[in-house]
Amino acid sequence: MEQLLAAELPFVYNVVGRALNGHPDVDDVVQDTMLRVVRSLGELRDPGRFRSWLVAIAMHRIRDRIRERARAHETAPVPLGELETADPGGDFADLTILRLGLQGQRQEVAEATRWLDADDRQLLALWWLEVAGELTRQELADALGQSRQHTAVRVQRLKERLESARCLVRALAADACVGLVDLTSGWDGRPDSVWRKRIARHLRHCPECGEPAADVIPAQRLLAGLALVPLPAGLAVQALGSLLPGASGGGAAVQGAALAADPVGWSGQLMQVLAKPAVLATAGVTLAVGGTYVAYDHDAPRPSPPRAAPSQVPTAYRAPTGTPAPSSSPKPTRAPSRVSATARPTPARPAPARYGSVVDAADRAPDPQASPAALPHRPESGLTSSAGPKAVMEHRGDTVTLSGQGYFTVRWQLVPAERPGSLAMPTWTGLDGKLFHVASGGGRRMDDQIPGETDRPHTWMGAKDTGFTVLPAGAQQMWQNEYFYVDGKVTLHQNERGADYNLAVMPASWAEIDGEVRLPPDPAQGIVRHGLVRDRGSDRSPVPQYLTRSNPPDPAGVEQRSRVGR
């Protein structure tokens, strides 16, 4: 439960903060949402729908709080516009710009969100996270309680209004139109619907400030891969403190929630939670708990957890999965010198092959003209796919299970034009038997220069005008087609967050793979290079990265360095 709360608290904070635009009620709504999650978790029947269930709870609490405020102001009228006035020190657009270091057009998008109506801000809070790779479209639709088609229409209208708000922000920042200066002379500087309509009417009829900029990048591409806005330290202490047993002012409310008890006091428990990688990645704050100061910076190397007494040692900190691991490939030995027959030593026997001892690692591109080695032919008794002859995996959470004995293809499609940024690699879980990475092909590595493109670099990973797909440190560079052999059963997970990508998984035969990797380069056909054979025909053949025999609750957390040897 501690891990769940710590991992999801930044996510909920971003949903609520952006929907309420930093209103003073944000902290209360976040805590209320997390409390309801703890109390109601047992009612969730399908763990795969946790995110949409969590977002639905947050959106209900947001709407409830807006209605409560509206009813309160009906009985006690306040000046016009105060109902939607955000806390000047907690304006979420300002927090987003400051804490994420936004500049240029990204800053413009954040500032434009202030001009949206309350309903649009609620939808924006979810769409922003979808573009950033934190939500899928299906989870967004489920949270809204609407179909994907209806959701798509609402999102399209939101994007149109957001682009109109960007034009407004751009015109106000330029301060070059005398008519606009005269129009806004009586404006107090606080965005509201009345002034939005007045300024928008001026922009429609003004040839000077209503002219669209030529280099405007769509908001969807600007927001792709952005990190979550880090939690303020006070909220972390208040929200988690109210849910952990023993914390003052809230622990009693969740005693029946079965949070794991241990001899560590509340301060120690909080430090354990905040030391986990899921929180380190988004913290960027300094906490003072139990007399210990711990500085977290999401751009700096991640620290180890604070020292404690032997009975209060926090959960061990694990290095990020992107950290390259030392190669386990056997080192070549020098040839023995010539000796007499009487002194000839007994030849050393080669070490027995051990499955899983060789794991894929980042490698250099081979010579495009180099012919591949022979592909060993392993037994093929037949392969079954849970998704039929072709599994198309376009969204985070998509899976396919392959069982039997045979070969299959994983075909990559990277879409940096839609959403560039850091790529969350697909992972393999539940291995029962053996899985090998036998070859790479498709005529190209995805980081090859695209034939005919003069700009450099312009690869299948991206270009300067679209942005680039970026692999985790230590991850092996994918080719268009990656070929695998399974003897047993394994499940592949699509973990899309940040960069947009799609996978197609299809059973194949040895003959098809052997023929494809041998196709000669033909740039006119998009074939940049020969394929590459990786299979050695033994258990010392490489296994793919991100492979495990376990079935973790979060498949995206599988370590890069596979450990599947028996």
C-alpha positions as CSV (number, residue, x, y, z in Angstrom):
1,M,0.0,0.0,0.0
2,E,2.9,2.4,0.8
3,Q,4.3,1.7,-2.7
4,L,1.0,2.3,-4.3
5,L,0.3,5.6,-2.5
6,A,3.8,6.9,-3.2
7,A,3.7,6.0,-6.9
8,E,0.3,7.5,-7.6
9,L,0.4,10.6,-5.4
10,P,2.3,12.7,-8.0
11,F,-0.1,11.5,-10.7
12,V,-3.2,12.5,-8.7
13,Y,-1.6,15.8,-7.8
14,N,-1.2,16.7,-11.4
15,V,-4.8,15.7,-12.3
16,V,-6.3,17.8,-9.5
17,G,-3.9,20.7,-9.7
18,R,-4.4,21.3,-13.4
19,A,-8.2,20.7,-13.2
20,L,-8.5,23.3,-10.4
21,N,-5.7,25.5,-11.6
22,G,-3.9,25.6,-8.3
23,H,-6.9,26.6,-6.2
24,P,-6.3,26.4,-2.4
25,D,-8.6,23.3,-2.4
26,V,-6.1,21.2,-4.4
27,D,-4.3,19.7,-1.4
28,D,-7.6,18.8,0.3
29,V,-9.0,17.1,-2.9
30,V,-5.7,15.2,-3.4
31,Q,-5.8,13.9,0.1
32,D,-9.5,13.0,-0.1
33,T,-8.9,11.2,-3.4
34,M,-6.1,9.1,-1.9
35,L,-8.2,8.3,1.2
36,R,-11.0,7.1,-0.9
37,V,-8.6,4.9,-2.9
38,V,-7.3,3.3,0.3
39,R,-10.9,2.7,1.6
40,S,-12.3,1.4,-1.7
41,L,-9.4,-0.6,-3.1
42,G,-11.0,-3.9,-2.3
43,E,-13.9,-3.0,-4.6
44,L,-11.6,-2.9,-7.7
45,R,-12.2,-6.2,-9.4
46,D,-9.9,-5.8,-12.4
47,P,-6.3,-4.5,-11.5
48,G,-5.7,-3.7,-15.1
49,R,-8.3,-0.9,-14.8
50,F,-6.7,0.7,-11.7
51,R,-5.6,3.9,-13.5
52,S,-9.0,4.7,-15.0
53,W,-10.6,3.8,-11.6
54,L,-8.2,6.2,-9.8
55,V,-8.8,9.0,-12.3
56,A,-12.6,8.6,-12.0
57,I,-12.4,9.0,-8.3
58,A,-10.3,12.1,-8.6
59,M,-12.7,13.6,-11.2
60,H,-15.7,12.9,-9.0
61,R,-14.0,14.6,-6.1
62,I,-13.0,17.6,-8.3
63,R,-16.6,18.0,-9.4
64,D,-18.0,17.6,-5.9
65,R,-15.7,20.3,-4.6
66,I,-16.7,22.7,-7.4
67,R,-20.4,22.0,-6.6
68,E,-19.7,22.6,-2.9
69,R,-18.0,25.9,-3.6
70,A,-20.9,26.9,-5.9
71,R,-23.5,26.1,-3.2
72,A,-21.5,28.0,-0.5
73,H,-21.4,31.1,-2.7
74,E,-25.1,30.9,-3.4
75,T,-25.8,31.5,0.3
76,A,-22.9,34.0,0.7
77,P,-22.5,35.9,-2.5
78,V,-19.0,37.1,-3.4
79,P,-17.7,39.5,-6.1
80,L,-17.9,38.3,-9.7
81,G,-15.0,36.1,-10.7
82,E,-13.8,35.2,-7.2
83,L,-15.3,31.7,-7.4
84,E,-12.7,30.6,-10.0
85,T,-9.8,32.6,-8.6
86,A,-6.8,30.4,-8.0
87,D,-4.4,30.8,-5.1
88,P,-1.9,33.4,-6.4
89,G,1.0,31.4,-4.9
90,G,-0.3,28.1,-6.3
91,D,-1.2,28.9,-9.9
92,F,-0.7,25.6,-11.6
93,A,0.4,27.1,-14.9
94,D,3.2,29.0,-13.1
95,L,4.1,25.8,-11.2
96,T,4.3,23.9,-14.4
97,I,6.5,26.5,-16.1
98,L,8.8,26.9,-13.1
99,R,9.2,23.3,-11.9
100,L,9.6,21.8,-15.4
101,G,11.7,24.7,-16.8
102,L,9.3,25.3,-19.7
103,Q,10.3,27.9,-22.3
104,G,9.2,29.1,-25.7
105,Q,6.1,27.5,-27.1
106,R,5.8,25.0,-24.2
107,Q,5.6,28.0,-21.8
108,E,3.0,29.5,-24.1
109,V,0.8,26.4,-23.9
110,A,1.0,26.3,-20.1
111,E,0.0,30.0,-19.9
112,A,-2.9,29.4,-22.4
113,T,-4.5,26.9,-20.0
114,R,-5.4,29.8,-17.7
115,W,-7.9,31.0,-20.3
116,L,-9.9,27.7,-20.4
117,D,-13.3,27.2,-18.7
118,A,-13.6,24.9,-15.7
119,D,-15.0,22.0,-17.8
120,D,-12.2,22.4,-20.3
121,R,-9.6,22.4,-17.6
122,Q,-10.9,19.1,-16.2
123,L,-10.6,17.5,-19.6
124,L,-7.2,19.2,-20.2
125,A,-5.9,17.6,-16.9
126,L,-6.5,14.2,-18.4
127,W,-5.5,14.9,-22.0
128,W,-2.3,16.5,-20.9
129,L,-1.4,13.2,-19.1
130,E,-2.4,11.1,-22.1
131,V,-0.1,13.1,-24.4
132,A,2.7,12.8,-21.8
133,G,2.2,9.0,-21.8
134,E,0.7,8.6,-18.3
135,L,-2.8,7.7,-19.6
136,T,-4.1,5.7,-22.5
137,R,-7.1,7.0,-24.5
138,Q,-9.2,4.1,-23.2
139,E,-8.3,5.0,-19.6
140,L,-9.2,8.6,-20.4
141,A,-12.5,7.6,-21.8
142,D,-13.3,5.3,-18.9
143,A,-12.5,8.0,-16.4
144,L,-15.0,10.3,-18.2
145,G,-17.6,7.5,-18.5
146,Q,-17.8,8.1,-22.2
147,S,-17.1,6.1,-25.4
148,R,-13.8,6.5,-27.2
149,Q,-15.6,8.2,-30.1
150,H,-17.3,10.8,-27.9
151,T,-14.0,11.3,-26.0
152,A,-12.2,11.9,-29.3
153,V,-14.7,14.6,-30.3
154,R,-14.4,16.3,-26.9
155,V,-10.6,16.2,-27.1
156,Q,-10.6,17.7,-30.6
157,R,-12.8,20.6,-29.5
158,L,-10.5,21.1,-26.5
159,K,-7.4,21.3,-28.7
160,E,-9.1,23.9,-30.9
161,R,-10.0,26.1,-27.9
162,L,-6.4,25.6,-26.5
163,E,-4.9,26.8,-29.8
164,S,-7.2,29.8,-29.7
165,A,-6.0,30.6,-26.2
166,R,-2.4,30.3,-27.4
167,C,-3.1,33.0,-30.1
168,L,-4.5,35.2,-27.3
169,V,-1.4,34.7,-25.1
170,R,0.9,35.3,-28.1
171,A,-0.9,38.6,-29.0
172,L,-0.8,39.9,-25.4
173,A,2.9,39.1,-25.1
174,A,3.7,40.9,-28.3
175,D,2.1,44.1,-27.1
176,A,2.4,45.4,-30.7
177,C,-1.2,46.3,-31.5
178,V,-2.4,49.7,-30.5
179,G,-6.0,48.5,-30.7
180,L,-5.4,45.6,-28.4
181,V,-3.6,47.9,-25.9
182,D,-6.6,50.2,-25.8
183,L,-9.0,47.3,-25.4
184,T,-7.2,45.8,-22.4
185,S,-6.5,49.2,-20.7
186,G,-9.2,48.4,-18.1
187,W,-8.2,44.7,-17.7
188,D,-6.9,43.7,-14.2
189,G,-4.6,41.0,-15.7
190,R,-6.7,38.0,-14.4
191,P,-7.9,35.6,-17.2
192,D,-11.7,35.1,-17.3
193,S,-14.3,34.2,-19.9
194,V,-15.5,37.8,-20.4
195,W,-12.1,39.1,-21.4
196,R,-11.3,36.0,-23.4
197,K,-14.3,36.7,-25.6
198,R,-13.5,40.4,-25.9
199,I,-9.8,39.7,-26.9
200,A,-10.8,36.8,-29.2
201,R,-13.3,39.1,-31.0
202,H,-10.5,41.6,-31.5
203,L,-8.1,39.0,-32.9
204,R,-10.6,37.8,-35.4
205,H,-10.9,41.2,-37.0
206,C,-7.4,42.6,-36.5
207,P,-5.0,42.0,-39.4
208,E,-2.0,42.8,-37.3
209,C,-2.3,40.6,-34.2
210,G,-4.7,38.0,-35.6
211,E,-2.3,36.7,-38.2
212,P,-1.2,33.2,-37.2
213,A,2.5,32.5,-36.7
214,A,4.2,30.4,-39.3
215,D,6.2,28.3,-36.9
216,V,3.6,27.2,-34.4
217,I,4.0,23.6,-33.2
218,P,0.8,21.8,-32.2
219,A,0.3,21.5,-28.5
220,Q,0.2,17.7,-28.7
221,R,3.8,17.6,-29.9
222,L,5.0,20.2,-27.4
223,L,3.6,18.3,-24.4
224,A,4.8,14.8,-25.5
225,G,7.0,13.2,-22.9
226,L,6.8,16.0,-20.4
227,A,7.4,14.9,-16.8
228,L,4.8,15.3,-14.1
229,V,4.9,18.5,-12.0
230,P,6.8,17.5,-8.8
231,L,5.0,17.3,-5.5
232,P,5.4,20.2,-3.1
233,A,7.1,18.9,0.0
234,G,4.2,19.9,2.3
235,L,1.7,17.9,0.3
236,A,3.8,14.8,0.5
237,V,4.0,15.0,4.2
238,Q,0.3,15.9,4.7
239,A,-1.2,13.4,2.2
240,L,1.0,10.4,3.0
241,G,1.0,11.3,6.7
242,S,-2.7,11.2,6.8
243,L,-2.8,7.7,5.4
244,L,0.1,6.0,7.2
245,P,-0.8,4.4,10.6
246,G,0.3,6.3,13.6
247,A,0.2,9.7,11.8
248,S,-1.6,12.4,13.6
249,G,-4.9,13.7,12.3
250,G,-5.8,10.9,9.9
251,G,-4.3,7.5,10.8
252,A,-7.3,6.3,12.6
253,A,-9.5,6.9,9.6
254,V,-7.8,4.1,7.6
255,Q,-6.9,1.6,10.3
256,G,-9.0,-1.0,8.5
257,A,-7.0,-0.4,5.2
258,A,-4.3,-2.9,6.3
259,L,-1.2,-0.8,5.7
260,A,1.8,-3.0,6.5
261,A,2.9,-2.4,10.1
262,D,6.6,-2.6,11.0
263,P,8.8,-1.3,13.9
264,V,9.7,1.8,11.9
265,G,8.0,4.9,13.2
266,W,5.9,7.2,11.0
267,S,8.8,9.4,10.1
268,G,10.9,6.4,9.0
269,Q,7.9,5.0,7.1
270,L,7.5,8.2,5.2
271,M,11.2,8.3,4.3
272,Q,11.0,4.7,3.1
273,V,8.1,5.7,0.8
274,L,9.8,8.8,-0.5
275,A,13.1,7.0,-1.1
276,K,11.5,4.7,-3.7
277,P,12.4,5.3,-7.4
278,A,8.8,6.1,-8.4
279,V,8.9,9.2,-6.1
280,L,12.6,10.1,-6.7
281,A,11.8,10.5,-10.4
282,T,9.3,13.3,-9.7
283,A,10.3,14.8,-6.4
284,G,12.7,17.7,-7.1
285,V,12.1,18.9,-3.5
286,T,13.8,19.0,-0.2
287,L,12.1,17.3,2.7
288,A,12.8,17.7,6.4
289,V,11.3,14.7,8.3
290,G,12.4,13.4,11.6
291,G,15.3,15.8,11.8
292,T,16.9,14.5,8.6
293,Y,17.2,16.7,5.5
294,V,17.1,14.8,2.2
295,A,17.5,16.7,-1.1
296,Y,15.9,15.2,-4.2
297,D,16.5,16.6,-7.6
298,H,15.0,14.7,-10.6
299,D,17.9,15.9,-12.8
300,A,20.7,14.8,-10.5
301,P,22.0,11.3,-9.7
302,R,19.5,9.6,-7.4
303,P,20.7,9.3,-3.8
304,S,20.7,6.3,-1.5
305,P,18.0,6.5,1.3
306,P,19.0,8.1,4.6
307,R,20.9,6.0,7.1
308,A,18.9,4.6,10.0
309,A,19.5,2.4,13.0
310,P,19.7,-1.4,12.2
311,S,16.1,-1.9,13.3
312,Q,15.0,1.0,11.1
313,V,16.9,0.4,7.9
314,P,14.7,1.7,4.9
315,T,13.9,-0.4,1.9
316,A,17.0,-0.9,-0.1
317,Y,17.4,1.5,-3.0
318,R,17.7,-0.1,-6.4
319,A,19.6,1.5,-9.2
320,P,17.5,2.7,-12.2
321,T,16.8,-0.1,-14.7
322,G,18.5,2.0,-17.4
323,T,21.9,1.5,-15.7
324,P,24.1,-0.6,-18.1
325,A,25.2,-3.8,-16.6
326,P,28.6,-5.4,-17.1
327,S,28.7,-7.8,-20.0
328,S,28.6,-11.4,-19.1
329,S,30.0,-12.6,-22.4
330,P,32.9,-15.0,-22.0
331,K,36.3,-13.3,-22.6
332,P,38.5,-14.9,-25.3
333,T,41.5,-16.8,-23.9
334,R,45.0,-16.8,-25.3
335,A,46.1,-19.8,-27.3
336,P,48.4,-22.1,-25.2
337,S,52.1,-22.1,-26.1
338,R,53.6,-25.2,-27.6
339,V,55.0,-27.7,-25.1
340,S,56.5,-31.1,-25.3
341,A,54.4,-34.3,-25.5
342,T,55.5,-35.3,-22.0
343,A,54.5,-31.9,-20.5
344,R,51.3,-31.4,-22.6
345,P,48.5,-30.2,-20.2
346,T,45.1,-31.7,-20.2
347,P,42.8,-29.5,-22.4
348,A,40.4,-27.5,-20.4
349,R,36.8,-28.4,-21.1
350,P,34.5,-25.6,-22.2
351,A,32.1,-24.4,-19.5
352,P,28.7,-26.0,-20.0
353,A,26.2,-23.8,-21.8
354,R,23.9,-22.1,-19.3
355,Y,20.7,-20.5,-20.5
356,G,20.4,-16.8,-19.7
357,S,24.1,-16.2,-19.3
358,V,24.2,-13.9,-22.4
359,V,21.8,-10.9,-22.4
360,D,21.4,-8.4,-25.2
361,A,23.3,-5.2,-24.8
362,A,23.6,-1.9,-26.7
363,D,25.7,-2.8,-29.8
364,R,27.3,-1.0,-32.7
365,A,25.7,-1.1,-36.2
366,P,27.4,-3.7,-38.4
367,D,28.7,-2.9,-41.8
368,P,25.6,-2.5,-44.1
369,Q,27.3,-4.7,-46.8
370,A,28.3,-7.5,-44.3
371,S,26.5,-10.7,-45.1
372,P,24.8,-12.4,-42.0
373,A,26.0,-15.6,-40.5
374,A,24.0,-18.8,-41.0
375,L,20.8,-18.9,-38.9
376,P,20.7,-22.1,-36.8
377,H,17.5,-24.1,-37.4
378,R,15.8,-24.9,-34.1
379,P,12.8,-27.3,-33.8
380,E,9.5,-25.9,-34.9
381,S,6.5,-27.8,-33.5
382,G,4.1,-24.9,-33.7
383,L,3.4,-21.6,-32.0
384,T,0.1,-20.2,-30.6
385,S,-0.5,-16.5,-30.2
386,S,-3.2,-15.2,-27.8
387,A,-4.0,-12.5,-30.4
388,G,-4.2,-14.6,-33.5
389,P,-2.0,-14.4,-36.6
390,K,-1.1,-10.7,-36.0
391,A,-1.2,-8.9,-32.7
392,V,-1.2,-5.1,-33.2
393,M,-0.1,-3.4,-29.9
394,E,-0.7,0.4,-30.1
395,H,-1.4,1.3,-26.5
396,R,0.1,0.9,-23.0
397,G,-1.4,-2.2,-21.5
398,D,-1.7,-4.2,-24.7
399,T,-0.3,-7.7,-24.3
400,V,0.2,-10.9,-26.3
401,T,1.1,-14.4,-25.0
402,L,3.1,-16.8,-27.2
403,S,3.3,-20.5,-26.4
404,G,4.7,-23.5,-28.1
405,Q,7.9,-24.1,-30.0
406,G,8.7,-21.8,-32.9
407,Y,9.8,-18.4,-34.2
408,F,8.0,-15.1,-34.3
409,T,8.6,-11.5,-35.5
410,V,8.2,-8.3,-33.5
411,R,7.9,-5.4,-36.0
412,W,8.6,-1.9,-34.7
413,Q,6.8,1.4,-35.7
414,L,8.1,4.6,-34.0
415,V,6.0,7.7,-34.4
416,P,8.0,10.7,-33.3
417,A,5.8,13.0,-35.4
418,E,3.0,12.2,-33.1
419,R,4.9,12.1,-29.8
420,P,8.7,12.1,-29.5
421,G,10.6,11.8,-26.2
422,S,11.8,9.0,-23.9
423,L,10.6,5.5,-24.9
424,A,9.3,3.1,-22.3
425,M,10.6,-0.3,-23.6
426,P,8.3,-3.3,-24.0
427,T,8.8,-6.0,-21.4
428,W,8.6,-9.8,-21.3
429,T,7.0,-11.5,-18.3
430,G,6.0,-15.0,-17.1
431,L,8.6,-16.9,-19.0
432,D,8.1,-20.6,-18.7
433,G,10.9,-22.3,-20.7
434,K,13.3,-20.5,-22.9
435,L,13.2,-17.4,-25.1
436,F,16.0,-16.4,-27.5
437,H,16.7,-13.2,-29.6
438,V,17.8,-15.0,-32.8
439,A,18.1,-12.2,-35.4
440,S,17.4,-8.6,-36.4
441,G,16.3,-7.4,-39.9
442,G,13.7,-5.6,-41.8
443,G,16.4,-3.9,-43.9
444,R,17.4,-1.3,-41.3
445,R,18.2,-0.3,-37.8
446,M,15.8,2.4,-36.6
447,D,18.7,4.8,-36.2
448,D,19.8,4.5,-39.8
449,Q,19.6,7.6,-42.0
450,I,16.5,7.4,-44.2
451,P,17.5,7.1,-47.9
452,G,16.8,10.3,-49.8
453,E,16.6,12.6,-46.8
454,T,19.2,15.4,-47.0
455,D,18.8,16.7,-43.4
456,R,21.0,14.9,-40.9
457,P,20.1,13.2,-38.7
458,H,16.8,12.1,-40.3
459,T,16.2,8.6,-39.2
460,W,13.3,6.3,-38.3
461,M,13.9,7.5,-34.7
462,G,13.0,11.1,-35.7
463,A,14.3,14.3,-37.2
464,K,15.0,17.9,-36.0
465,D,11.5,19.2,-37.1
466,T,9.6,16.4,-35.3
467,G,11.8,15.5,-32.3
468,F,13.4,12.2,-31.6
469,T,12.5,8.9,-29.9
470,V,15.1,8.4,-27.1
471,L,16.0,5.0,-25.8
472,P,16.8,4.3,-22.1
473,A,20.6,4.2,-21.3
474,G,21.9,0.8,-22.0
475,A,19.0,-0.4,-24.1
476,Q,19.8,-2.2,-27.3
477,Q,19.0,-0.3,-30.5
478,M,16.0,-1.9,-32.2
479,W,15.8,-2.8,-35.9
480,Q,12.6,-2.7,-38.0
481,N,12.1,-6.4,-37.4
482,E,13.3,-8.3,-34.4
483,Y,13.2,-12.1,-34.5
484,F,12.7,-14.4,-31.5
485,Y,12.4,-18.1,-30.8
486,V,10.4,-19.5,-27.8
487,D,10.3,-23.0,-26.4
488,G,7.6,-22.7,-23.8
489,K,5.5,-19.6,-23.0
490,V,6.1,-15.9,-22.6
491,T,4.0,-12.7,-22.5
492,L,5.0,-9.4,-24.2
493,H,3.7,-6.1,-22.8
494,Q,3.4,-2.7,-24.6
495,N,4.4,-0.1,-22.0
496,E,4.0,3.2,-24.0
497,R,4.7,6.3,-21.9
498,G,6.3,9.3,-23.4
499,A,7.3,8.4,-27.0
500,D,4.7,7.0,-29.2
501,Y,5.3,3.5,-30.7
502,N,3.4,0.5,-32.0
503,L,4.3,-3.2,-32.2
504,A,3.1,-5.9,-34.5
505,V,3.8,-9.5,-33.3
506,M,3.4,-12.4,-35.8
507,P,4.4,-16.1,-35.7
508,A,7.0,-16.8,-38.4
509,S,9.1,-19.7,-39.7
510,W,12.8,-20.3,-39.9
511,A,12.7,-20.1,-43.7
512,E,11.0,-16.7,-43.7
513,I,13.5,-15.2,-41.2
514,D,16.6,-16.8,-43.0
515,G,15.4,-15.4,-46.3
516,E,14.6,-11.9,-45.0
517,V,17.9,-11.3,-43.2
518,R,19.8,-12.2,-46.4
519,L,18.1,-9.6,-48.6
520,P,20.9,-7.3,-50.0
521,P,20.8,-3.6,-49.4
522,D,18.6,-1.7,-51.8
523,P,18.1,2.0,-50.7
524,A,15.4,2.5,-53.4
525,Q,13.3,-0.1,-51.6
526,G,14.2,1.2,-48.1
527,I,16.6,-1.7,-47.4
528,V,19.7,0.0,-45.9
529,R,21.6,-3.1,-44.8
530,H,21.7,-6.9,-44.5
531,G,20.1,-8.4,-41.4
532,L,22.1,-9.7,-38.4
533,V,22.0,-13.2,-37.0
534,R,22.5,-13.4,-33.2
535,D,21.6,-17.1,-32.6
536,R,24.5,-19.4,-31.8
537,G,22.4,-22.6,-31.8
538,S,23.0,-23.2,-28.1
539,D,21.9,-22.0,-24.7
540,R,24.6,-19.3,-24.9
541,S,22.5,-17.5,-27.5
542,P,21.3,-14.1,-26.3
543,V,18.1,-13.6,-24.4
544,P,16.3,-10.2,-24.8
545,Q,16.5,-7.4,-22.3
546,Y,13.6,-6.7,-20.0
547,L,12.8,-10.4,-19.5
548,T,11.6,-12.1,-16.3
549,R,10.1,-15.4,-15.2
550,S,7.9,-13.6,-12.7
551,N,4.6,-11.8,-13.3
552,P,5.0,-8.4,-11.6
553,P,2.0,-6.2,-10.9
554,D,3.6,-3.4,-13.0
555,P,5.2,-5.0,-16.1
556,A,6.8,-1.7,-17.0
557,G,9.1,-2.1,-13.9
558,V,10.9,-5.2,-15.3
559,E,14.7,-4.6,-15.0
560,Q,16.7,-4.0,-18.2
561,R,19.2,-6.7,-17.2
562,S,17.4,-10.0,-17.6
563,R,18.0,-12.7,-15.0
564,V,16.3,-15.9,-16.2
565,G,19.0,-18.5,-15.9
566,R,18.2,-21.7,-14.0
